[in-house]
C-alpha cells in the first residue's frame, strides 16, 4: 500500500464523467462540505482541472479504518473513484490529513481502529473475533498483515507476534505502532509465497483476507508456505463476494468450494471449513 497522498498521472475529466483510474487525487479536511463539492455519504468530492478533490470531516477523535473504507466505498459505488491505486491514494490522504502532524494522524488512526475492532463497533470486528478464536498456541505469525491490526490485537491478548507484508510502507507503519504501544510485534517485509521464516517456527500462521489478492498458483504456494512454518495450525480467512472488489485489489471470487479445493490440494493432518462472515479454512500441519 502506497503512502502517497498525491498521484501524478496526467489526465483530465469533467465533473460528472465516469471514474478515471489514476486520476490525480488531492484530499483536504473540512468539517463542512466545501463550495462546489458534491456530498456522497461521509465524504464530498469534485473534479477540477484533471484532479479529483476529496474532502472529509474526520479528525483525531473520529478517524479510523472503518470510516475511511466506508467513505471511499461510497465513492466507488457512485462511480467517482476507481481502481486500487486511486482508492489507496485517497485513503492515505484522508488518514494523513486527519491531524496537523503526520505522527498524530497515524497514532489516532491506529488507536481508534483497534478500539472499534475490540469493542465490536467496526463491521470487520466479527472477522477478527473469529480469527482470534481459531489461533492455537502462544505465538502467531500474521501473513499479509497490511496495517497489522490483527497482529496488534493478538499482542494485546498476551501472544508473541510476528507479522509480514510485501509492502515496506505497511511494515514500517506497523512497527511504529507496535513500538509506540509497547507491544511485542516483530514486523518484517516478506512475500507470502516465500516466507522469510524457518520451518515449524510459529504455533499458528494466519492468512486473513489475503488469498483473494493472489492468483490460484500464488494461493496454493502461500498455503504451502504457511503449512511449512506452522507447528500447530494454519488459519485462512477469505471474503465471499458476488464479484471481486478491484478497489481492494481482489483478483478472484472465492466460495466454500475453493476452501475445500485448497484442503484437497495440500498435505495436512486435518482440515475444517467454517462459514462465518466469509469463509474459513483451518489446517493442521503434518508433524
C-alpha positions as CSV (number, residue, x, y, z in Angstrom):
1,X,0.0,0.0,0.0
2,X,1.4,3.3,-1.0
3,X,1.7,6.3,1.4
4,X,1.4,8.8,-1.4
5,X,-1.2,11.5,-1.0
6,X,-1.0,12.9,-4.5
7,X,-1.0,10.7,-7.6
8,X,0.8,12.2,-10.6
9,X,-0.8,10.5,-13.7
10,X,-1.7,13.4,-16.0
11,X,-5.3,13.3,-17.3
12,X,-8.4,15.4,-17.4
13,X,-12.0,14.5,-16.6
14,X,-15.1,16.8,-16.5
15,X,-17.3,16.7,-13.4
16,X,-19.9,14.0,-13.7
17,X,-17.9,11.8,-16.1
18,X,-17.0,8.2,-15.4
19,X,-14.3,7.4,-12.8
20,X,-10.8,7.6,-14.2
21,X,-8.3,5.2,-12.6
22,X,-5.0,7.0,-11.9
23,X,-6.6,10.5,-11.9
24,X,-4.5,12.7,-9.6
25,X,-6.2,12.9,-6.2
26,X,-6.0,15.7,-3.6
27,X,-7.5,15.3,-0.1
28,X,-8.5,18.0,2.3
29,X,-10.0,18.0,5.8
30,X,-13.2,20.1,6.1
31,X,-15.9,20.0,8.7
32,X,-18.4,21.3,6.2
33,X,-18.9,20.4,2.5
34,X,-16.7,22.9,0.6
35,X,-18.2,25.1,-2.0
36,X,-18.5,23.3,-5.4
37,X,-18.2,19.8,-3.8
38,X,-20.9,17.1,-4.0
39,X,-21.8,15.2,-0.8
40,X,-21.5,11.4,-1.1
41,X,-22.0,9.6,2.2
42,X,-19.3,10.5,4.6
43,X,-17.2,12.4,2.0
44,X,-17.6,15.0,-0.6
45,X,-15.9,15.5,-3.9
46,X,-15.4,17.4,-7.1
47,X,-13.3,17.0,-10.3
48,X,-11.5,20.1,-11.4
49,X,-8.6,20.7,-13.9
50,X,-7.9,17.0,-14.2
51,X,-7.7,16.4,-10.4
52,X,-10.1,14.5,-8.2
53,X,-10.6,16.5,-4.9
54,X,-12.0,14.7,-1.9
55,X,-13.0,16.4,1.4
56,X,-13.5,14.6,4.6
57,X,-14.7,15.7,8.1
58,X,-12.5,13.3,10.2
59,X,-10.2,14.4,13.0
60,X,-8.1,12.6,15.6
61,X,-11.2,11.6,17.5
62,X,-13.1,10.1,14.5
63,X,-10.5,8.8,12.1
64,X,-10.5,5.0,11.8
65,X,-10.2,2.3,9.2
66,X,-13.9,1.7,9.2
67,X,-14.9,5.3,8.4
68,X,-12.2,5.6,5.7
69,X,-13.3,2.4,4.0
70,X,-17.0,3.2,4.3
71,X,-16.4,6.7,2.8
72,X,-14.4,5.6,-0.1
73,X,-16.6,2.6,-0.9
74,X,-19.5,5.0,-1.3
75,X,-17.4,7.0,-3.8
76,X,-16.7,3.7,-5.7
77,X,-20.3,2.8,-5.8
78,X,-21.2,6.3,-7.0
79,X,-18.8,6.0,-9.9
80,X,-16.4,8.7,-8.6
81,X,-13.4,6.5,-7.6
82,X,-12.0,3.6,-9.5
83,X,-9.1,1.2,-9.1
84,X,-6.9,0.0,-6.3
85,X,-4.2,2.7,-6.7
86,X,-6.7,5.6,-6.6
87,X,-8.5,4.0,-3.6
88,X,-5.3,3.6,-1.6
89,X,-4.0,7.1,-2.6
90,X,-7.3,8.6,-1.3
91,X,-7.2,6.5,1.9
92,X,-3.6,7.6,2.7
93,X,-4.6,11.3,2.0
94,X,-7.6,11.0,4.4
95,X,-5.6,9.5,7.2
96,X,-2.6,11.9,6.8
97,X,-4.9,15.0,6.8
98,X,-6.9,13.9,9.9
99,X,-4.4,15.7,12.2
100,X,-1.9,18.5,11.7
101,X,1.1,16.2,12.4
102,X,1.8,13.0,10.5
103,X,2.6,11.0,13.6
104,X,-0.5,12.2,15.4
105,X,-2.7,11.2,12.5
106,X,-1.4,7.7,12.3
107,X,-1.5,7.3,16.1
108,X,-5.1,8.3,16.2
109,X,-5.9,6.0,13.2
110,X,-4.4,3.0,14.9
111,X,-5.8,3.7,18.4
112,X,-9.4,4.4,17.1
113,X,-9.4,1.4,14.8
114,X,-8.1,-1.0,17.5
115,X,-10.7,0.2,19.9
116,X,-13.5,-0.2,17.3
117,X,-12.3,-3.7,16.4
118,X,-12.1,-4.8,20.1
119,X,-15.4,-3.3,21.1
120,X,-17.3,-4.6,18.1
121,X,-18.0,-1.1,16.7
122,X,-16.3,-2.0,13.4
123,X,-18.0,-4.0,10.8
124,X,-14.8,-6.0,10.5
125,X,-14.8,-6.9,14.2
126,X,-16.5,-10.3,13.7
127,X,-13.8,-11.3,11.3
128,X,-11.1,-10.5,13.9
129,X,-13.2,-12.3,16.6
130,X,-13.5,-15.5,14.5
131,X,-9.8,-15.4,13.6
132,X,-8.7,-14.9,17.2
133,X,-10.9,-17.8,18.3
134,X,-9.0,-20.1,15.9
135,X,-5.5,-19.2,17.0
136,X,-3.7,-22.1,18.8
137,X,-0.6,-21.8,21.0
138,X,1.3,-18.9,22.4
139,X,2.8,-17.3,19.3
140,X,1.3,-16.3,16.0
141,X,2.6,-15.2,12.6
142,X,0.2,-13.0,10.6
143,X,1.0,-13.2,6.8
144,X,-0.2,-10.3,4.7
145,X,-0.6,-8.1,7.8
146,X,-1.1,-4.8,6.0
147,X,-1.7,-2.2,8.8
148,X,-1.4,-5.1,11.3
149,X,-4.5,-4.6,13.4
150,X,-4.9,-8.3,14.0
151,X,-1.2,-8.7,14.9
152,X,-1.6,-5.8,17.4
153,X,-4.8,-7.3,18.9
154,X,-3.1,-10.7,19.4
155,X,-0.2,-8.9,21.2
156,X,-2.7,-7.1,23.4
157,X,-4.0,-10.5,24.4
158,X,-0.5,-11.6,25.5
159,X,0.7,-13.5,22.5
160,X,4.1,-13.3,20.9
161,X,3.5,-12.0,17.4
162,X,5.4,-11.8,14.1
163,X,3.9,-10.2,11.1
164,X,4.9,-9.9,7.5
165,X,3.7,-8.0,4.5
166,X,5.0,-7.4,1.0
167,X,4.7,-3.6,1.4
168,X,7.7,-1.9,3.2
169,X,5.4,1.1,4.0
170,X,2.8,-1.1,5.8
171,X,5.6,-2.9,7.7
172,X,7.1,0.4,8.8
173,X,3.7,1.7,10.0
174,X,3.0,-1.5,12.0
175,X,6.5,-1.4,13.5
176,X,6.0,2.2,14.6
177,X,2.6,1.4,16.1
178,X,3.9,-1.6,18.0
179,X,6.8,0.4,19.3
180,X,4.5,3.3,20.5
181,X,2.1,0.9,22.1
182,X,5.0,-1.2,23.6
183,X,3.6,-4.4,22.1
184,X,5.7,-7.5,21.2
185,X,5.1,-7.5,17.4
186,X,8.1,-8.1,15.1
187,X,7.1,-6.9,11.6
188,X,9.1,-8.0,8.5
189,X,8.9,-7.4,4.8
190,X,8.1,-10.7,3.3
191,X,6.2,-12.4,0.4
192,X,3.5,-14.9,1.3
193,X,4.7,-17.3,-1.4
194,X,8.3,-17.4,0.0
195,X,8.1,-16.7,3.7
196,X,11.3,-15.5,5.4
197,X,10.8,-17.8,8.4
198,X,12.2,-21.2,9.4
199,X,10.2,-24.5,9.3
200,X,7.9,-25.0,12.4
201,X,8.7,-21.6,13.8
202,X,5.2,-20.4,14.8
203,X,2.4,-22.1,16.6
204,X,-0.3,-20.5,14.3
205,X,0.1,-18.9,10.9
206,X,-2.8,-16.7,9.7
207,X,-3.7,-15.7,6.2
208,X,-6.7,-13.4,6.8
209,X,-8.2,-11.8,3.7
210,X,-5.0,-12.4,1.7
211,X,-5.6,-15.2,-0.8
212,X,-8.2,-13.3,-2.7
213,X,-5.4,-11.0,-3.7
214,X,-3.4,-13.9,-5.3
215,X,-3.9,-15.9,-8.5
216,X,-4.6,-19.7,-8.0
217,X,-0.9,-20.7,-8.2
218,X,0.0,-18.0,-5.7
219,X,-2.7,-19.0,-3.3
220,X,-1.5,-22.6,-3.4
221,X,2.1,-21.6,-2.8
222,X,1.1,-19.3,0.1
223,X,-0.8,-22.1,1.8
224,X,2.1,-24.5,1.4
225,X,4.5,-21.9,2.9
226,X,2.1,-21.4,5.8
227,X,1.9,-25.1,6.5
228,X,5.8,-25.3,6.4
229,X,6.1,-22.6,9.0
230,X,3.2,-23.5,11.3
231,X,3.6,-26.0,14.2
232,X,0.0,-26.4,15.2
233,X,-2.4,-24.6,12.9
234,X,-2.9,-22.6,9.7
235,X,-5.9,-20.2,9.7
236,X,-7.2,-19.0,6.4
237,X,-10.0,-16.4,6.1
238,X,-11.5,-15.1,2.9
239,X,-14.4,-12.9,1.9
240,X,-17.3,-14.3,0.0
241,X,-18.2,-11.7,-2.7
242,X,-20.6,-11.7,-5.6
243,X,-17.7,-10.2,-7.7
244,X,-14.0,-9.4,-6.7
245,X,-13.6,-5.9,-5.5
246,X,-10.9,-4.3,-7.7
247,X,-10.5,-1.2,-5.4
248,X,-9.4,-3.6,-2.7
249,X,-7.1,-5.4,-5.1
250,X,-9.1,-8.6,-5.1
251,X,-8.4,-10.8,-8.1
252,X,-10.7,-13.8,-7.6
253,X,-14.2,-14.6,-6.4
254,X,-13.9,-17.3,-3.7
255,X,-16.5,-19.7,-2.4
256,X,-16.7,-22.6,0.0
257,X,-15.8,-24.9,-2.8
258,X,-12.5,-23.1,-3.2
259,X,-11.7,-23.7,0.5
260,X,-12.5,-27.4,0.1
261,X,-10.3,-27.5,-3.0
262,X,-7.4,-26.0,-1.2
263,X,-7.8,-28.6,1.6
264,X,-7.7,-31.4,-1.0
265,X,-4.7,-29.9,-2.8
266,X,-2.2,-29.6,0.1
267,X,-0.8,-32.2,2.5
268,X,-2.1,-31.8,6.0
269,X,-3.2,-33.7,9.1
270,X,-6.7,-32.3,9.3
271,X,-8.9,-29.7,7.8
272,X,-12.1,-27.8,8.8
273,X,-14.2,-25.4,6.8
274,X,-16.2,-22.8,8.6
275,X,-18.6,-20.2,7.1
276,X,-18.9,-17.1,9.3
277,X,-18.6,-13.6,7.8
278,X,-16.9,-15.1,4.8
279,X,-15.2,-18.5,4.8
280,X,-12.5,-20.1,6.9
281,X,-10.2,-23.0,6.3
282,X,-8.3,-24.4,9.4
283,X,-5.5,-26.7,8.6
284,X,-3.4,-28.9,10.9
285,X,0.2,-29.3,9.6
286,X,1.7,-32.8,9.4
287,X,4.1,-33.5,12.2
